[in-house]
Amino acid sequence: MVQRFKSIVVGRGMMGAAAARYLALSGDGVAVIGPDEPKDWANHHGVFSSHYDEARITRTIDSDPIWARMANRSIARYGQIAADSGVEFYSEVGCLIVGPKRGGRDPYVGQVEAAARQLGVSVEMVSDTALKSRFRYFDFGSDCEGVYEQANAGYVNPRRLVEAQSILAEKAGATVIRRTAVSVREEGGLAIVTTDDGAVYAAERVLIAAGGFSINENLLPRPIDLKVYGRTVAFFQIADEELPAYAGMPSLIHQPENPVDHIYLLPPVRYPDGKTYLKIGGDPDDLQLEVEPEIRAWFRRGGRLTTRDHLHRIIRGLVPSLADAPLSMAACVTSFTPENYPAIGFASEHIAVLTGGCGAAAKSSDEIGRLGAELMQQGRIIDEAYGDVFRPVFRD
């Protein structure tokens, strides 16, 4: 028997769960399809999600005003989402962006400061001397400058944010189907979704919000132009008795003179295993995953040793006190569109897509999900604040 809905969201990650909540708040007949996190990654052969983690940087300050606006709008809603769901997911520890001093060849710090000024975001410019005295656990060297956003910035727990969005979607009347969609097709004026247990669901419109897995040839009627890259993150374990030395550490984005060493860093966060880790990411090169089975294999692989060692080298210079800390790693993926903005649009009459986090979507996932819901409800994005930057590119 085919179960019928008005709208179905395929993908229960950060953007998909948000889209399902907004759709359910606006009407009945909404379902969101996506599995729970696997307990054993190494032996799991289904799909994965990059939100299986405890911390993602959130901040408004960004060198791109579109991304800054999406972040600003999302952050403004964090408190209400937490209050309505009963799930706390946001830690306001601040965010520090450091790069070469303004006036040189690298315009990065100036672009970040200009974007903050354009949105009226309160930031503080921090000299290299002040960076040394205020953030003693970091060693940035000289001839650098920081942009520090103390309020409305820090990190979100992506697992808990997805949980909060899912709770609120259900409260608003959405049906949560904890399975994996294996195919989506159009038939008889409807979109038909089949899941891995053989169940079939029909809807007037389906939104594919499957992250990097959106390249699965069975989900969209025409392939989307989306590059998916395997990423490796490194974790440095910090003993409880050593935690006071890192008190007050903000989230960090560091662009040194050599762009290959560009990294992001999360302050010490306690993970489900009971241990506390500082996390750092920033692959020195790209590992493109061409087809969907390669993405599954990448998650099972757990990352690259070469990237782990690259990040270890950076930590030895950037946070010298962690040079000899116990080290581990994990795998995730990022997906990029040609224009480096999320792809939000229709692939056919009844099937739309919401994908392309471009390595920056976690903090902005609520606003991106809202735009996906708007597309499903209105047939297009009617919010004029963004222009036409989200139009998907398909490989016809």
C-alpha positions in Angstrom: 0.0 0.0 0.0 1.3 3.5 -0.9 1.1 6.1 1.9 0.3 9.5 0.6 1.6 12.9 1.8 1.5 16.4 0.5 5.2 17.0 0.9 8.2 14.7 1.6 11.7 15.7 2.6 14.3 13.1 1.8 17.2 13.5 4.2 17.1 14.1 7.9 20.3 16.1 8.3 20.7 19.7 9.4 19.0 21.3 6.4 16.4 18.5 5.8 15.2 18.5 9.4 14.9 22.3 9.3 12.9 22.2 6.1 10.6 19.5 7.4 9.9 21.7 10.5 9.0 24.8 8.4 6.8 22.8 6.1 4.9 21.2 9.0 4.4 24.6 10.6 2.7 25.8 7.4 0.5 22.9 6.7 -0.5 19.2 7.1 0.7 16.2 5.2 4.4 16.5 5.7 6.9 13.6 6.0 10.7 13.5 6.4 12.6 10.3 5.6 16.1 9.6 6.9 17.8 7.0 9.1 19.2 7.3 12.6 22.9 7.4 13.1 24.6 4.0 12.7 26.1 2.5 15.8 29.0 0.8 14.0 30.4 3.0 11.3 33.0 0.5 10.1 30.5 -2.2 9.4 27.6 0.0 8.2 26.8 -0.1 4.5 24.0 2.3 4.4 24.1 6.1 4.2 25.9 8.5 6.6 25.6 12.1 7.5 28.3 14.6 8.4 26.2 16.0 11.3 27.2 12.9 13.4 29.4 15.1 15.6 29.3 17.3 18.7 30.5 20.7 17.5 30.3 22.9 14.4 31.5 26.6 14.3 28.8 29.2 14.3 29.3 32.9 13.7 27.9 35.7 11.6 31.2 37.2 10.6 32.0 35.9 7.1 33.8 37.3 4.1 30.7 36.6 2.0 27.6 38.7 2.8 25.1 36.0 1.6 26.5 33.5 4.0 26.7 36.1 6.7 23.0 36.9 6.3 22.0 33.3 6.4 24.0 32.8 9.6 22.7 35.9 11.2 19.1 34.8 10.6 19.7 31.3 11.8 21.5 32.3 15.0 18.7 34.7 15.9 16.4 31.6 16.1 18.6 29.3 18.1 17.1 30.4 21.4 13.5 29.8 20.3 14.3 26.4 18.8 16.0 25.3 22.0 13.2 26.6 24.2 10.4 25.0 22.1 12.1 21.6 21.7 13.7 21.4 25.1 17.1 20.5 23.5 20.1 22.7 24.2 22.5 22.7 21.2 24.3 26.1 21.2 27.4 27.2 23.2 28.1 30.9 22.9 31.9 30.9 23.4 32.6 33.4 20.6 34.5 33.1 17.3 37.9 34.4 16.4 39.0 34.8 12.8 42.7 35.4 12.3 44.6 36.1 9.1 47.4 38.3 7.7 47.2 41.9 8.8 45.1 44.2 6.6 46.9 46.2 4.0 48.9 43.3 2.6 48.4 40.9 -0.3 45.7 38.8 1.5 42.3 40.7 1.7 40.7 38.0 3.9 40.6 39.9 7.2 39.4 43.1 5.5 36.6 41.2 3.8 35.4 39.7 7.0 35.4 43.0 8.8 33.5 44.7 5.9 30.8 41.9 5.9 30.4 42.3 9.6 30.0 46.1 9.2 27.5 45.7 6.4 25.2 43.6 8.6 25.8 45.7 11.7 27.4 42.9 13.6 29.4 43.9 16.6 33.0 42.7 16.2 36.4 43.7 17.7 39.6 44.0 15.7 42.5 42.4 17.6 46.1 43.2 16.9 48.8 40.5 16.9 50.1 41.8 20.2 46.7 41.6 21.8 46.1 38.1 20.3 49.2 36.9 22.2 48.1 38.4 25.5 44.4 37.5 25.4 44.5 34.0 23.8 47.6 32.5 25.4 46.9 29.0 24.3 47.3 30.1 20.6 50.5 31.1 18.8 49.7 33.0 15.6 53.1 34.6 15.2 53.4 38.2 14.1 52.0 40.4 11.3 48.5 39.0 11.8 45.2 40.4 12.9 42.0 39.0 14.4 38.3 39.7 14.0 36.6 38.6 17.2 32.8 38.1 17.5 32.1 37.5 21.2 28.3 37.5 21.2 26.0 35.4 19.0 28.9 33.1 18.0 30.6 29.9 19.2 29.5 26.4 18.2 26.4 24.3 17.8 26.1 20.6 18.5 24.8 19.3 15.1 23.5 16.1 16.6 21.3 18.0 19.1 20.3 20.6 16.6 18.9 17.9 14.2 17.2 16.3 17.2 15.6 19.6 18.1 14.4 20.2 14.6 13.0 16.7 14.3 11.1 17.1 17.6 9.6 20.3 16.5 8.7 18.9 13.1 6.9 16.0 14.8 5.2 18.4 17.2 3.9 20.4 14.2 2.5 17.3 12.7 5.2 15.9 10.5 5.7 12.2 10.1 9.3 11.0 10.7 10.2 7.9 8.8 13.5 6.5 10.0 14.5 4.7 6.9 16.7 5.3 3.9 15.2 6.4 0.5 16.6 4.3 -2.2 14.8 5.8 -5.2 12.6 8.8 -6.1 10.6 9.0 -9.4 7.7 10.7 -11.0 4.6 8.8 -11.8 1.0 9.7 -12.4 1.5 13.4 -11.5 3.1 12.5 -8.2 6.6 11.9 -6.8 7.1 8.3 -5.6 9.7 7.5 -2.9 10.8 3.9 -2.1 12.7 3.1 1.0 15.1 0.4 1.9 12.5 -1.7 3.5 10.4 -1.8 0.3 7.8 0.8 1.6 6.4 3.2 -1.0 5.3 6.8 -0.3 3.7 9.4 -2.7 3.6 13.1 -2.5 2.8 16.1 -4.6 6.3 17.4 -4.1 9.5 15.8 -2.8 12.6 17.7 -1.6 15.9 15.9 -1.9 18.0 17.2 1.1 20.5 14.3 1.2 23.8 16.3 1.4 26.6 14.7 -0.6 24.4 11.6 -1.1 22.3 13.8 -3.4 24.6 12.6 -6.3 22.9 9.2 -6.0 21.5 8.7 -9.5 18.3 7.2 -8.2 17.2 10.3 -6.2 17.0 13.1 -8.8 15.6 12.9 -12.4 18.7 14.6 -13.7 22.1 14.8 -12.0 23.0 17.9 -10.1 26.4 19.6 -10.6 27.8 18.9 -7.1 31.3 18.1 -6.2 31.6 15.9 -3.0 34.9 15.8 -1.2 36.1 13.5 1.6 37.3 15.4 4.6 39.4 14.4 7.6 39.2 15.9 11.0 41.6 15.4 13.9 40.8 15.2 17.6 43.3 16.0 20.4 42.3 14.6 23.7 42.6 16.9 26.8 42.6 15.4 30.3 40.1 16.9 32.7 42.9 18.3 35.0 44.3 20.2 32.0 41.0 21.9 30.9 41.5 25.1 33.0 44.4 26.0 30.7 42.0 26.3 27.8 39.1 28.1 29.6 37.4 30.7 27.5 38.8 29.4 24.2 36.6 30.5 21.3 36.0 28.8 18.0 38.7 29.7 15.5 39.2 30.1 11.8 42.9 30.7 10.9 44.2 31.8 7.5 48.0 32.0 7.7 50.3 33.3 5.0 50.3 29.8 3.4 46.7 29.1 2.4 47.3 25.4 2.4 47.5 25.6 6.2 44.0 27.3 6.5 42.1 25.5 9.3 39.1 25.7 11.6 39.2 24.7 15.2 36.7 23.9 17.9 37.5 24.5 21.6 37.5 21.6 24.0 34.1 19.7 23.8 33.1 16.6 25.7 32.1 13.8 23.4 29.8 10.8 24.0 32.7 8.6 25.1 33.1 10.8 28.1 36.4 12.3 26.9 37.1 15.9 26.0 38.6 16.8 22.6 39.8 19.8 20.7 38.8 19.3 17.0 40.6 20.7 14.0 39.9 20.5 10.3 41.4 21.7 7.1 42.5 19.3 4.3 45.6 20.4 2.4 44.2 18.9 -0.8 40.9 17.7 -2.2 39.8 14.1 -2.4 36.8 14.1 -4.7 34.2 11.3 -4.3 32.7 10.8 -7.8 29.8 8.4 -7.1 27.6 7.6 -4.1 29.1 4.3 -3.1 32.5 6.0 -2.7 30.9 8.3 -0.1 29.8 5.3 1.9 33.2 3.7 1.7 34.9 6.9 2.7 32.9 7.2 6.0 33.7 3.5 6.8 37.4 4.3 6.1 37.5 7.0 8.8 39.7 9.6 7.2 43.3 9.9 5.8 46.4 9.5 7.8 48.2 12.1 5.6 45.6 14.8 6.5 45.7 13.8 10.2 49.5 14.3 10.2 49.2 17.6 8.3 46.8 18.8 11.0 49.1 17.5 13.8 51.9 19.6 12.3 49.7 22.7 12.4 48.6 22.1 16.0 52.3 21.8 17.1 52.7 25.4 16.0 49.3 26.8 16.7 48.5 25.2 20.1 52.0 24.0 21.3 50.6 22.6 24.5 48.7 19.9 22.6 51.7 18.7 20.5 51.9 15.4 22.4 48.2 14.9 23.2 46.5 11.6 22.2 45.4 12.0 18.6 42.5 10.4 16.6 40.6 11.2 13.5 37.3 10.8 11.7 35.8 11.2 8.2 33.1 13.6 6.9 32.2 15.1 3.6 31.6 18.5 2.1 29.6 19.2 -1.0 30.1 22.2 -3.3 28.0 23.8 -6.0 29.5 25.8 -8.9 28.7 29.1 -7.2 29.5 28.0 -3.6 26.0 28.7 -2.4 23.4 26.0 -1.5 21.4 24.6 -4.5 17.7 25.2 -3.8 15.3 24.6 -6.8 13.3 22.1 -8.8 14.8 19.4 -10.9 11.4 18.5 -12.4 7.8 19.3 -11.8 7.5 17.3 -8.6 11.1 16.8 -7.4 13.2 19.6 -5.9 16.7 19.6 -4.4 18.2 21.3 -1.3 21.9 20.5 -1.1 25.4 22.0 -1.2 26.6 23.0 2.2 29.9 24.3 0.7 31.7 23.7 4.0 29.7 26.5 5.7 26.1 25.4 6.1 25.9 24.0 9.7 25.6 27.4 11.4 23.1 28.5 8.7 21.1 25.3 8.4 17.9 26.7 9.9 17.7 29.5 7.3 18.7 27.2 4.5 15.9 24.8 5.5 13.4 27.6 5.7 14.3 28.6 2.1 13.8 25.0 1.0 10.4 24.9 2.6 9.5 28.2 0.9 10.5 26.7 -2.4 8.2 23.7 -1.8 5.3 25.9 -0.7 5.6 28.7 -3.2 7.2 27.0 -6.2 10.1 29.4 -5.9 12.1 31.3 -3.3 10.2 34.6 -2.8 12.6 36.1 -0.3 14.3 38.9 -2.2 17.2 39.4 0.2 19.3 36.8 -1.6 18.5 37.3 -5.3 18.9 34.3 -7.6 22.1 32.8 -6.1 20.5 29.4 -5.1 19.5 28.3 -8.6 20.7 24.7 -9.0 22.9 23.7 -11.9 22.1 20.3 -13.5 24.2 18.2 -15.8 21.7 17.5 -18.6 
